[in-house]
């Protein structure tokens, strides 16, 4: 058993390039796992700089120096974020509070409808069981309880200090990452072993795929969110903006997100219209949006970026989401693609070294016996 493991290790790790690649991947993974919280502003800045590198590079091609291009791109990006923050977030916050406040009345309205079915089909569910279930749900959906929980979450996740760090440091880091990209890359190479050709090969393969994936995911979120909002607004569905944004963000979690966001949409529509043609039209239109997203938009946006089986995608979402939360879910597919690229680029075992000598000896003996003797 020990000899088997020893031979396997020698076959896979005899190449110094492979050892360097493992060293780099393990080092980055350990740093993210143990110091992800401390490095969060740096990681956010790296992601934003990676996304904004393309327009800066395009400006450089038309003669604009890198410092000016980085400044212009960053100012435009911050302006868009401010516009989004003050234009969309207040409306979403207001609709979210309204939805939380209306949940008890929605529950009462739904209870009346469900009681009618219970009285009509008592063999499936008794009135006592229904009343007990509804009582527990009312406790969970108590308005004050939800508001207190929301305040606690906001207090923990968006404290003044954290907000100041992200507001001030992240834009500065993004600017310096964009402005001094080549200098920072040259400086970081001093900490990486010189035999890094295999790691460079994997990075070149992944660089374009990661960019295409992130760009495509942002475009997909925007298109699905806007189209869903317009459809909900045309149908005069309550909380159209909030549900539209949730539908757009649901594409972050492949296969699972669409299922999760369907529940609040169906509940709001049911409590607003009941079992009616409007409810059917809304769910039909929502199903068409999801179908077009999965069968038209995703293949167009990710044809060159994602070549993974759905089982591996779901497994990547579970694993990386459990390790790094929202960021792990967002980057689950690129990370799974990275694993695939490493496996594909890994040095193959030399099949010639595994060839037994016996067949060659037998061939030589046959040739000798076939030679006529003098």
C-alpha positions, -999 to +999 in steps of 0.1 A: +000+000+000+028+024+009+046+016-023+015+022-043+010+057-027+047+064-032+045+056-069+014+076-073+030+106-056+062+103-078+041+100-109+020+131-102+044+154-083+077+146-099+074+177-121+084+209-103+059+228-123+031+208-108+044+214-073+045+251-079+010+251-091-002+232-060+017+256-038+001+286-054-035+272-052-032+259-017-016+292-005-044+313-020-071+290-007-057+291+029-054+328+028-090+332+017-103+307+042-085+320+073-081+357+064-111+362+041-128+386+065-097+407+071-089+408+034-125+415+023-119+451+012-088+440-008-107+411-024-136+434-034-112+459-049-094+431-068-127+419-083-138+454-092-104+462-107-106+429-127-140+440-141-129+475-149-096+465-165-112+460-199-124+497-204-090+510-191-072+488-216-094+500-244-086+536-235-049+528-236-053+515-272-066+549-283-037+568-267-051+576-232-025+570-206-033+545-179-036+570-150-061+591-169-080+560-181-082+545-146-094+578-132-122+582-158-134+547-155-134+548-117-153+581-116-179+568-140-183+536-120-187+554-087-212+578-103-233+548-115-232+532-081-243+565-064-271+568-089-282+532-082-279+537-045-300+568-042-324+559-071-332+522-065-323+513-029-348+536-012-376+522-033-366+486-026-363+493+011-398+508+012-413+479-007-394+454+015-408+470+047-443+471+030-441+434+022-430+425+058-458+447+072-485+431+049-474+395+055-499+390+084-529+403+063-517+383+034-517+352+056-553+360+068-565+363+032-548+331+022-562+314+053-598+322+042-591+306+008-574+276+023-603+271+049-627+269+020-608+241+004-604+223+038-641+224+044-646+211+009-620+183+013-618+175+050-603+141+044-569+157+035-565+183+063-586+190+093-595+225+105-577+220+138-545+211+121-548+241+098-554+265+128-523+251+146-501+255+115-513+290+109-507+300+145-471+289+143-467+308+110-481+340+125-455+338+153-427+334+128-441+362+106-448+386+134-440+421+120-421+433+151-401+401+152-390+405+116-382+441+120-361+434+151-343+407+132-337+430+103-323+457+125-299+432+141-287+420+107-281+455+096-263+464+128-239+435+124-233+436+087-233+473+079-217+490+109-204+526+105-167+514+106-172+487+079-191+512+057-164+538+060-137+512+052-155+500+021-165+536+010-130+550+013-105+522+009-121+502-018-121+530-045-085+539-036-074+503-039-093+499-072-076+530-086-041+518-076-047+483-089-057+498-123-031+525-124-001+503-113-012+469-127+021+460-144+042+472-114+022+452-089+023+421-111+061+423-114+064+428-077+042+398-068+064+375-090+092+377-065+071+356-041+063+329-066+088+302-076+105+306-110+092+273-124+057+286-128+051+279-165+022+254-157+006+280-133+009+306-161-007+282-186-037+276-162-041+314-156-040+322-193-067+296-198-088+309-169-083+347-174-106+351-203-131+325-190-135+343-157-139+377-174-165+363-198-184+347-170-184+378-147-193+401-176-220+377-188-234+372-152-237+410-147-255+414-181-278+385-173-287+400-139-295+433-155-315+419-184-335+395-163-341+421-135-353+448-159-375+425-180-390+409-149-397+444-134-414+456-166-435+425-168-445+428-131-453+465-135-474+459-166-493+432-147-497+457-118-482+432-094-475+447-059-438+451-049-428+449-086-394+466-082-385+444-052-395+412-069-378+422-102-345+428-084-349+394-066-355+377-099-324+393-114-302+383-084-316+348-084-294+340-115-264+341-091-274+307-079-277+283-109-308+261-109-316+269-073-321+306-074-350+305-098-368+280-077-363+300-045-375+333-060-406+317-075-421+312-041-425+349-030-437+358-065-464+332-065-474+341-029-477+378-036-497+371-068-519+346-051-527+370-022-533+399-046-555+381-071-563+346-057-570+318-081-578+340-111-568+345-148-544+373-137-525+348-115-523+323-143-511+350-168-484+362-143-470+327-136-471+319-174-452+351-182-427+345-154-422+309-166-415+322-202-389+346-188-371+318-170-373+296-200-358+322-223-331+329-197-321+292-195-324+283-232-315+315-250-297+341-229-274+318-209-261+299-240-254+332-258-236+348-228-217+318-215-211+297-246-173+300-242-171+305-205-189+275-190-185+239-201-194+220-169-220+194-162-250+206-140-240+182-112-205+198-109-221+233-110-245+225-082-217+208-062-195+239-067-222+262-055-227+241-023-190+238-016-177+273-024-209+289-011-204+271+022-168+283+024-171+319+013-208+328+014-222+351-012-188+356-030-184+318-031-218+314-047-210+342-073-176+327-082-187+290-079-186+284-116-153+301-123-137+282-094-151+250-107-137+259-142-104+265-125-104+230-110-112+216-144-084+237-160-059+224-134-069+188-141-066+193-178-032+210-176-018+186-150+013+167-164+002+134-177+019+102-164+045+091-189+030+059-204+064+049-218+078+045-183+049+022-174+056-001-203+069-035-191+102-047-204+090-082-209+072-077-242+103-059-257+125-089-246+101-113-261+101-094-294+139-094-294+140-131-288+115-137-316+136-116-340+168-135-330+151-169-335+138-158-369+174-149-380+188-178-401+219-194-385+250-200-405 
